[in-house]
Amino acid sequence: MDNSGKEKEAIQLMAEADKKITKSGSFLGGMFGGGQNHKVEEACEMYCRAANMFKMAKNWSAAGKAFCKAARLHMQLQNKHDSATSFIDAGNAFKKVDPQEAINCLNAAIDIYTDMGRFTIAAKHHITIAEVYESELVDIEKSIAHFEQAADYYKGEESNSSANKCLLKVAAYSAQLEQYPKAIEIYEQVGSNTMDNPLLKYSAKEYFFKASLCHFIVDELNAKLAVEKYEEMFPAFSDSRECKLLKKLLDAHEEQNSEAFTEAVKEFDSISRLDQWQTTMLLRIKKTIQGDEGDLR
């Protein structure tokens, strides 16, 4: 479908809105013009209409800029909620063409939401920013920072399940960046929080398994002690396939037997598929066995 007509219409609307703003901002209009706010409101509406037309024409950059203009006018009119919504709309448009500009718009919306005490919605948009850093800009450190901020806001609002989801992302990335103590602390914390919940306790073994792998990379003895601690804390962990695998790996590591290590991993993987993160951690552990090439095949 040809939407070039929509784009021309949008450009015209933008020009008309700009004129209204110029008139409303004149000195005499500012001093004596009772209709100043009305003109700003009209311009605001026109920018939003133009933005939506740009969206139809798939001109995402122009749509983002138009939504930004509307957002700033809403703020001028003290319509904080509308301003934040327009910044979010701008961010969603920019996400398709300019990830950094999308982040700038989302941050502007977050500032408004936190000022209004809307921390749950601010957290949601911190996650969006984290995901842009994660997939578009590939800046894992910044992604971690936004997941942490989201978790912090969720905790403050007693949304513990949402906070845990964010923290688990932080833990996974921290381990990838070799920040093992941070990852261990989160996996232990989330594991402890979930093991007493009848609906979530099945996940606790996974978190204790991941914490154990992080311990193992740092120090074999630490891993041994950690496994014992988790068994004591959560008796169901002892009977899990994850715990049995860890014990086999610890024995293989102690004997410096890379073949036994690989065999134990293959046996586990044939029943419960290991994910990419677990495979990466297991390879790091295996590389600490003398003379090992670090292959899990």
Phi, psi and chi 1 to 4 in degrees:
 res  aa     phi    psi   chi1   chi2   chi3   chi4
   1 MET       -  130.5 -173.1  177.5  170.5      -
   2 ASP   -84.3  115.9 -177.7   19.7      -      -
   3 ASN  -109.6   19.6  -78.9  -51.7      -      -
   4 SER   -62.8  -30.6   55.3      -      -      -
   5 GLY   -63.5  -38.3      -      -      -      -
   6 LYS   -62.6  -38.9  -69.8  -74.7  176.5 -163.5
   7 GLU   -65.8  -41.9 -169.7  161.4    2.6      -
   8 LYS   -62.8  -42.2  -76.0  176.7 -172.7  166.9
   9 GLU   -62.6  -40.3 -154.4  178.4  -35.9      -
  10 ALA   -64.3  -43.3      -      -      -      -
  11 ILE   -61.2  -40.4  -68.9  166.0      -      -
  12 GLN   -64.2  -43.9 -160.3  176.6  -31.5      -
  13 LEU   -61.2  -40.6  -99.6  175.7      -      -
  14 MET   -61.7  -43.1  -68.6  -72.3  -73.3      -
  15 ALA   -63.8  -42.2      -      -      -      -
  16 GLU   -64.5  -41.5  -74.4  173.2   32.3      -
  17 ALA   -64.1  -41.6      -      -      -      -
  18 ASP   -59.3  -40.8  -72.6  -16.2      -      -
  19 LYS   -61.5  -44.5  -85.7 -176.3 -161.7  167.1
  20 LYS   -59.9  -40.0  -79.7 -171.5 -174.7  -69.2
  21 ILE   -67.6  -42.2  -67.2  -55.8      -      -
  22 THR   -60.4  -44.1  -52.0      -      -      -
  23 LYS   -66.6  -43.9  -76.2  177.7 -175.5  173.4
  24 SER   -68.1  -23.9   72.9      -      -      -
  25 GLY   -91.0   -0.1      -      -      -      -
  26 SER   -66.8  157.8   70.0      -      -      -
  27 PHE   -59.9  -49.1  177.9   73.8      -      -
  28 LEU   -65.9  -39.2  -72.4  173.0      -      -
  29 GLY   -62.2  -39.9      -      -      -      -
  30 GLY   -67.0  -35.0      -      -      -      -
  31 MET   -82.0  -44.0  -68.2  -69.0  -75.7      -
  32 PHE  -120.5  -12.7  -52.6  110.9      -      -
  33 GLY   -79.4  108.3      -      -      -      -
  34 GLY   -69.0  -21.2      -      -      -      -
  35 GLY   -92.0   14.5      -      -      -      -
  36 GLN   -58.5  -50.5 -176.9 -172.7    9.6      -
  37 ASN   -61.9  -36.4  -88.1   10.6      -      -
  38 HIS   -62.2  -41.8 -179.5   62.7      -      -
  39 LYS   -64.0  -40.6  -81.4 -165.0  173.0   66.1
  40 VAL   -64.6  -42.2  174.5      -      -      -
  41 GLU   -61.0  -42.7  -79.0  165.4    8.2      -
  42 GLU   -62.7  -44.1  -80.5 -176.7  -16.0      -
  43 ALA   -61.9  -40.9      -      -      -      -
  44 CYS   -57.9  -47.5 -150.2      -      -      -
  45 GLU   -63.9  -38.8 -169.6 -168.5  -28.0      -
  46 MET   -66.6  -39.7  -71.2  162.7   87.9      -
  47 TYR   -61.8  -41.0  -75.1  135.7      -      -
  48 CYS   -65.1  -42.5  -75.8      -      -      -
  49 ARG   -63.3  -42.9  -83.0  168.5   53.7 -149.2
  50 ALA   -62.8  -41.9      -      -      -      -
  51 ALA   -59.2  -43.4      -      -      -      -
  52 ASN   -67.4  -33.2  -74.5  -41.6      -      -
  53 MET   -68.2  -40.6  -74.8  174.7 -169.2      -
  54 PHE   -60.6  -37.5  -78.5  129.8      -      -
  55 LYS   -62.4  -43.4  -85.4  172.8   74.3  175.0
  56 MET   -61.3  -34.3  -72.3  169.2   74.8      -
  57 ALA   -85.3    1.9      -      -      -      -
  58 LYS    59.4   29.4  -68.1 -173.0  167.4   50.8
  59 ASN   -95.3   82.2 -174.0  -21.7      -      -
  60 TRP   -67.0  -36.0  -55.8  110.6      -      -
  61 SER   -65.1  -45.7 -178.1      -      -      -
  62 ALA   -64.2  -38.9      -      -      -      -
  63 ALA   -61.6  -45.1      -      -      -      -
  64 GLY   -60.4  -44.3      -      -      -      -
  65 LYS   -65.0  -38.5  -74.5  172.3 -174.7  169.2
  66 ALA   -66.5  -42.8      -      -      -      -
  67 PHE   -63.2  -36.2  -82.3  128.8      -      -
  68 CYS   -63.2  -41.6  -84.3      -      -      -
  69 LYS   -62.1  -43.0  -74.5 -163.9  167.4 -167.6
  70 ALA   -63.3  -40.9      -      -      -      -
  71 ALA   -60.8  -43.6      -      -      -      -
  72 ARG   -67.7  -36.3  -68.4 -172.5 -170.9  103.5
  73 LEU   -68.7  -40.7  -70.3 -171.7      -      -
  74 HIS   -58.0  -39.3  -83.0  -52.5      -      -
  75 MET   -67.0  -38.9 -170.9   49.7   89.1      -
  76 GLN   -60.4  -35.1 -164.6  177.7  -47.5      -
  77 LEU   -86.4    3.8  -64.9  164.5      -      -
  78 GLN    66.1   23.2  -67.2  -60.7  -58.6      -
  79 ASN   -92.1   77.9  -61.0  -26.4      -      -
  80 LYS   -61.9  -45.0  -71.4 -173.7  178.0 -179.5
  81 HIS   -61.7  -44.0  179.3   77.1      -      -
  82 ASP   -65.3  -35.9  -69.8  -24.8      -      -
  83 SER   -63.5  -46.7  177.3      -      -      -
  84 ALA   -62.0  -42.2      -      -      -      -
  85 THR   -60.9  -41.6  -57.7      -      -      -
  86 SER   -67.7  -36.6  -69.9      -      -      -
  87 PHE   -64.3  -37.7  -85.3  127.0      -      -
  88 ILE   -64.9  -44.5  -62.4  -60.3      -      -
  89 ASP   -59.2  -40.7  -72.1  -23.2      -      -
  90 ALA   -63.1  -45.1      -      -      -      -
  91 GLY   -59.7  -42.6      -      -      -      -
  92 ASN   -64.8  -35.6  -71.7  -24.4      -      -
  93 ALA   -70.0  -46.8      -      -      -      -
  94 PHE   -65.0  -27.7  -81.1  125.7      -      -
  95 LYS   -53.4  -29.5 -101.4 -159.8  -70.0 -173.2
  96 LYS   -78.6  -19.7  -62.2  177.3 -171.5  -60.6
  97 VAL  -133.4  -23.1  -72.7      -      -      -
  98 ASP  -148.3   84.1 -172.4  -17.2      -      -
  99 PRO   -55.6  -38.6  -22.3   30.4      -      -
 100 GLN   -65.9  -40.7 -171.0   54.8   60.2      -
 101 GLU   -67.2  -35.1 -164.1   52.9   46.1      -
 102 ALA   -59.9  -43.6      -      -      -      -
 103 ILE   -62.6  -42.4  -73.9  167.7      -      -
 104 ASN   -58.7  -43.2  -65.0  -18.5      -      -
 105 CYS   -67.6  -43.7  -66.8      -      -      -
 106 LEU   -64.2  -37.9  -67.7  167.5      -      -
 107 ASN   -63.8  -37.9  -88.6  -37.5      -      -
 108 ALA   -62.8  -40.7      -      -      -      -
 109 ALA   -66.2  -41.7      -      -      -      -
 110 ILE   -59.6  -42.6  -73.9  167.6      -      -
 111 ASP   -57.8  -40.1  -73.0  -17.0      -      -
 112 ILE   -69.0  -46.3  -63.0  167.1      -      -
 113 TYR   -62.9  -41.0  -75.4  127.5      -      -
 114 THR   -68.0  -36.2   51.1      -      -      -
 115 ASP   -62.9  -31.2 -170.9   49.8      -      -
 116 MET   -87.3   -3.2  -68.5  165.8   71.8      -
 117 GLY    79.3   18.5      -      -      -      -
 118 ARG   -95.3   72.4  -56.8  -78.1  -57.5  -79.5
 119 PHE   -74.9  -30.2  -67.7  102.2      -      -
 120 THR   -66.0  -43.6  -60.2      -      -      -
 121 ILE   -71.7  -32.5 -164.4  161.0      -      -
 122 ALA   -63.1  -41.4      -      -      -      -
 123 ALA   -60.3  -42.8      -      -      -      -
 124 LYS   -58.2  -40.6  179.6 -172.7  155.9 -164.6
 125 HIS   -78.2  -26.1  -65.0  -56.9      -      -
 126 HIS   -62.8  -37.3  -90.3  -62.9      -      -
 127 ILE   -63.7  -42.2  -68.4  171.6      -      -
 128 THR   -58.8  -44.2  -55.0      -      -      -
 129 ILE   -63.2  -43.8  -66.9  175.2      -      -
 130 ALA   -57.0  -40.7      -      -      -      -
 131 GLU   -70.6  -32.1  -72.6  167.5  -11.3      -
 132 VAL   -67.1  -44.2  172.1      -      -      -
 133 TYR   -63.1  -35.4  -83.7  123.2      -      -
 134 GLU   -68.5  -48.8 -176.9  179.7   32.4      -
 135 SER  -102.3  -33.6   55.5      -      -      -
 136 GLU   -93.7  -49.2  -59.0  -66.5  -38.9      -
 137 LEU   -97.8   -9.6  -61.6  172.6      -      -
 138 VAL    45.5   56.1 -162.7      -      -      -
 139 ASP  -121.2   89.6 -172.2  -29.0      -      -
 140 ILE   -67.1  -35.8  -59.3  -53.1      -      -
 141 GLU   -59.0  -44.4  -67.7  -84.0   11.1      -
 142 LYS   -71.5  -35.1  -77.1 -176.6  179.7  168.6
 143 SER   -60.3  -46.2 -178.0      -      -      -
 144 ILE   -57.0  -46.0  -74.2  173.3      -      -
 145 ALA   -59.0  -40.4      -      -      -      -
 146 HIS   -75.5  -34.9  -75.8  -82.7      -      -
 147 PHE   -64.1  -38.5  -83.3  124.6      -      -
 148 GLU   -64.8  -42.8  -78.3 -178.7  -47.1      -
 149 GLN   -64.8  -40.2 -173.5   60.1   74.8      -
 150 ALA   -61.8  -44.7      -      -      -      -
 151 ALA   -60.6  -41.0      -      -      -      -
 152 ASP   -61.7  -45.4 -159.4   36.9      -      -
 153 TYR   -66.6  -41.6  -74.7  159.6      -      -
 154 TYR   -61.9  -41.9  -82.3  133.1      -      -
 155 LYS   -60.5  -42.8  -86.5 -171.6 -160.9  167.6
 156 GLY   -61.7  -26.8      -      -      -      -
 157 GLU   -99.5   11.4  -60.6  -62.0  -61.0      -
 158 GLU    63.1   24.3  -64.9  -62.2  -41.1      -
 159 SER   -94.1   71.6  -62.2      -      -      -
 160 ASN   -68.0  -34.0  -66.3  -38.2      -      -
 161 SER   -64.0  -44.1  172.9      -      -      -
 162 SER   -66.2  -38.6  -62.7      -      -      -
 163 ALA   -62.1  -43.2      -      -      -      -
 164 ASN   -62.3  -39.1  -75.0  -16.1      -      -
 165 LYS   -59.3  -42.7  -82.8 -177.3 -166.9  169.2
 166 CYS   -67.6  -42.7  -64.5      -      -      -
 167 LEU   -63.7  -35.6  -72.5  171.3      -      -
 168 LEU   -66.3  -32.7  -70.5  168.2      -      -
 169 LYS   -65.9  -41.7  -66.2  -74.6  -78.2 -171.3
 170 VAL   -61.1  -44.9  172.9      -      -      -
 171 ALA   -62.3  -46.4      -      -      -      -
 172 ALA   -60.2  -44.9      -      -      -      -
 173 TYR   -71.8  -36.2  -81.1  132.3      -      -
 174 SER   -61.3  -42.4  -63.6      -      -      -
 175 ALA   -63.8  -41.0      -      -      -      -
 176 GLN   -60.7  -34.9  -78.6 -175.6   18.5      -
 177 LEU   -86.8    9.8  -63.3  173.9      -      -
 178 GLU    66.5   24.6  -59.9 -177.7   13.3      -
 179 GLN   -94.2   68.1  -62.7  166.6    4.7      -
 180 TYR   -65.8  -41.9  -59.3  114.1      -      -
 181 PRO   -57.4  -38.7  -25.3   35.2      -      -
 182 LYS   -65.3  -44.3 -176.0  174.8 -176.4  175.3
 183 ALA   -63.2  -43.9      -      -      -      -
 184 ILE   -60.0  -46.2  -70.5  163.7      -      -
 185 GLU   -58.0  -42.9 -173.1 -174.9  -16.9      -
 186 ILE   -69.5  -47.4  -67.4  170.2      -      -
 187 TYR   -60.2  -39.4  -76.5  130.4      -      -
 188 GLU   -67.0  -43.2  -74.0 -172.1   -6.5      -
 189 GLN   -62.6  -48.1  178.4 -166.4  -34.6      -
 190 VAL   -68.8  -38.3  177.7      -      -      -
 191 GLY   -60.4  -44.3      -      -      -      -
 192 SER   -64.4  -38.3  -58.3      -      -      -
 193 ASN   -68.9  -31.1  -69.7  -13.9      -      -
 194 THR   -93.7  -21.7   54.2      -      -      -
 195 MET   -67.3  -21.4   68.9 -175.2 -172.4      -
 196 ASP   -94.7   -1.4  -63.7  -35.1      -      -
 197 ASN   -97.2  115.9 -175.3  -39.7      -      -
 198 PRO   -53.9  -31.4  -19.1   28.9      -      -
 199 LEU   -81.9  -22.6  -63.9  173.1      -      -
 200 LEU  -113.7   -9.2  -59.1  172.5      -      -
 201 LYS   -62.3  -24.9   67.3  177.7 -178.3 -178.1
 202 TYR   -62.8  -24.4   70.6   92.0      -      -
 203 SER   -79.0  -21.7  -59.6      -      -      -
 204 ALA   -58.0  -38.5      -      -      -      -
 205 LYS   -61.8  -35.8   66.2  177.1 -178.1 -179.3
 206 GLU   -65.1  -41.4 -179.2 -161.8  -25.8      -
 207 TYR   -69.7  -38.7  -52.8  140.0      -      -
 208 PHE   -69.4  -33.4  -70.0  137.0      -      -
 209 PHE   -63.2  -46.3  175.7   55.2      -      -
 210 LYS   -65.6  -40.2  -71.9 -176.2  170.4  179.6
 211 ALA   -61.1  -40.9      -      -      -      -
 212 SER   -63.6  -40.7  -59.4      -      -      -
 213 LEU   -61.5  -41.3  -68.3  178.2      -      -
 214 CYS   -63.8  -43.7  -68.0      -      -      -
 215 HIS   -57.7  -44.6  -88.1  -62.3      -      -
 216 PHE   -60.0  -41.1 -152.8  152.8      -      -
 217 ILE   -63.4  -38.5  -63.6  168.6      -      -
 218 VAL   -73.8  -47.9  178.5      -      -      -
 219 ASP  -164.2  130.8 -179.1   78.9      -      -
 220 GLU   -63.1  -41.8 -176.5 -165.5  -22.7      -
 221 LEU   -64.3  -41.1  179.4   60.4      -      -
 222 ASN   -55.7  -42.7  -83.6   -0.5      -      -
 223 ALA   -64.3  -42.6      -      -      -      -
 224 LYS   -60.5  -47.2 -148.2  168.5 -121.4  178.9
 225 LEU   -65.6  -37.8  -65.2  170.8      -      -
 226 ALA   -64.5  -45.0      -      -      -      -
 227 VAL   -59.1  -44.2  170.3      -      -      -
 228 GLU   -61.0  -42.2  -73.1  169.9   13.9      -
 229 LYS   -63.4  -43.5  179.9  173.9   88.7  169.9
 230 TYR   -67.7  -35.6  -56.6  146.8      -      -
 231 GLU   -63.5  -38.4  -74.5 -177.2  -74.8      -
 232 GLU   -69.8  -43.7 -156.8  175.4  -56.4      -
 233 MET   -66.1  -40.0  -76.7  167.6   63.1      -
 234 PHE  -136.5   83.8 -173.5   49.6      -      -
 235 PRO   -50.7  -31.0  -27.0   34.9      -      -
 236 ALA   -62.5  -22.0      -      -      -      -
 237 PHE   -63.6  -35.7 -174.8   58.3      -      -
 238 SER   -56.9  -38.3  -61.6      -      -      -
 239 ASP   -87.2   -2.9  -62.8  -37.0      -      -
 240 SER   -76.8  152.6   69.6      -      -      -
 241 ARG   -63.9  -31.5  -64.5 -172.0   68.7 -108.5
 242 GLU   -62.9  -44.0  -73.0   81.8   -2.9      -
 243 CYS   -66.4  -42.4 -174.6      -      -      -
 244 LYS   -63.2  -39.2  -73.6  169.2 -175.3  168.6
 245 LEU   -61.9  -46.9  170.3   63.4      -      -
 246 LEU   -56.9  -42.0  -74.6  163.4      -      -
 247 LYS   -66.2  -38.7  -72.7  178.0  177.6  176.7
 248 LYS   -65.2  -40.5  -76.0 -178.3 -172.0  174.1
 249 LEU   -66.9  -39.1  -63.1 -179.2      -      -
 250 LEU   -63.2  -42.2  -77.0  161.8      -      -
 251 ASP   -63.6  -45.3  -71.1  -18.2      -      -
 252 ALA   -63.0  -39.8      -      -      -      -
 253 HIS   -66.0  -42.7 -164.8  -82.9      -      -
 254 GLU   -62.8  -36.9 -161.6  171.6  -24.9      -
 255 GLU   -85.6   -1.6  -67.2  161.6   13.5      -
 256 GLN    54.9   40.7  -66.8  -71.8  -71.3      -
 257 ASN  -106.6   95.3 -174.2  -20.2      -      -
 258 SER   -70.1  -28.7   64.2      -      -      -
 259 GLU   -66.4  -43.9  -79.2 -179.6   23.8      -
 260 ALA   -64.6  -37.0      -      -      -      -
 261 PHE   -60.6  -51.5 -171.4   99.9      -      -
 262 THR   -62.3  -41.0  -56.5      -      -      -
 263 GLU   -62.3  -42.9 -156.1   48.6   50.1      -
 264 ALA   -63.4  -41.1      -      -      -      -
 265 VAL   -65.5  -44.7  171.7      -      -      -
 266 LYS   -62.4  -40.7  -81.5  167.1   77.9  175.8
 267 GLU   -62.5  -44.4 -174.1 -168.3  -23.5      -
 268 PHE   -63.8  -46.9 -178.9   92.1      -      -
 269 ASP   -64.8  -27.2 -170.3   49.7      -      -
 270 SER   -68.7  -22.0   67.6      -      -      -
 271 ILE  -106.9  -48.1  -62.2  165.5      -      -
 272 SER  -117.8  107.7  -49.8      -      -      -
 273 ARG   -61.2  129.1  -66.4  -65.8  -66.4  171.5
 274 LEU   -78.8  139.1  -69.2  159.9      -      -
 275 ASP   -85.0  176.1   63.4   26.6      -      -
 276 GLN   -60.2  -41.7 -174.8   60.4   51.1      -
 277 TRP   -63.4  -48.0 -175.6   92.7      -      -
 278 GLN   -62.0  -41.1  -68.3  163.3  -20.6      -
 279 THR   -61.8  -42.9  -55.7      -      -      -
 280 THR   -60.4  -45.9  -59.1      -      -      -
 281 MET   -65.2  -41.4  -63.2  -57.0  131.0      -
 282 LEU   -64.4  -37.7  -73.4  162.6      -      -
 283 LEU   -63.0  -39.9  -83.4  167.2      -      -
 284 ARG   -63.9  -39.9  -72.1 -178.7 -171.8  177.8
 285 ILE   -65.2  -45.6  -64.4  165.5      -      -
 286 LYS   -61.9  -33.2 -164.0  170.6  178.9 -124.8
 287 LYS   -66.1  -16.3  -78.8  178.3 -176.5  172.3
 288 THR   -83.4   -8.1   63.0      -      -      -
 289 ILE   -78.6  131.2  -64.0  176.6      -      -
 290 GLN   -51.9  131.9  -75.3  172.9    5.5      -
 291 GLY    68.9   13.0      -      -      -      -
 292 ASP   -86.1  143.7 -176.3   68.8      -      -
 293 GLU   -87.0   -9.5  -65.3  -60.7  -45.4      -
 294 GLY    78.8   42.6      -      -      -      -
 295 ASP  -116.7  134.6 -168.8   -7.2      -      -
 296 LEU  -103.9    8.0  -74.8  175.7      -      -
 297 ARG   -68.7      -  -75.7 -164.5  -63.7  -87.0
